Amino acid sequence: MAGPPPQGSVPATSPLWWRLELAVPPELEESLLWKLGALGVPRLALQHAPLTPRCPRLVAWLPAADWPLQERQRLAAALSGLGEPFGLVLPPLEWHEQHDEDWSSSWKRHWQPDPVGRRLLILPAWLEPPAELRDRLVIRLDPGSAFGTGSHPTTRLCLEAIETLDLSRQRVADLGCGSGILALAALRLGATSAAAVDTDSLAVRATGENASLNGIGVDAAGPLQVALGSVEELATLLAGEPADVLLCNILAPVIEALAPRFRSVLSSRGVGLLSGLLVDQQPGLDKALAAAGWRSRLLAEQGGWGLLEIRQRTAVA
């Protein structure tokens, strides 16, 4: 991987930012977002540039004072092996100096109202819905959280599938909630309540903030409850009454590890929607789900990513 350019000097009249650009193979997009966050790249800076047909570009604006040459080299080295599990090589990082613009706010120009499916509209918090889309159900998000904004195929697959369900009087569980977009969509589409968990405290905070943007209360008395944790914490939120619908947009190895515990959060007659998996990972995941007592089928795919529907296997007397 090519290293970053020499460190520039900071002009006296304006702050210097680094604009980091990277072409991201779709298989690596979710992993890269999480990895960058773990390495200290501010999530408020991580955004998508306009998409190319097969390879989105990730853009991050980094304050120069916090990212000297040594830190940029450390970042490049840490990302270099990210594609190995997929047999991919991550393209070189591209570093560009920025002197004359407040990049801490200009990233907002990349975000526009995003209609999903037949009824939903993902709307950046600072925008109003355009006239031609005002009949849609609006989900307001702060895209700066970088936790599932509707742009990734796995999120879109889940949202489009949620739309097809009759959620009236249904309780929804969201395992690995990220921005909370799936739980919020379920509530917009008629679910009675939603319980959501994530193992990342920043995701839990993002979900709460996005719920507030949508006028949805996050507490024991409100329609949405959010907690830090995994399956056990989700079961606690559900208070011993498994949900009617389980939403799970996380990577295939994590789904496989958690599948034996899904019964504690999904009712015997419930349906689960699992995304975050590559289509070629489906056969192995189907076997793991079957071993845990679940029937699974591929509902949809997009850009090499798949969405599975799961239901409990009927016990044989």
Summary of the structure (lengths in Angstrom):
residues: 317
radius of gyration: 20.3
end to end distance: 58.5
largest distance: 78.8
contacts: 1032
relative contact order: 0.11
helix: 35%
strand: 28%
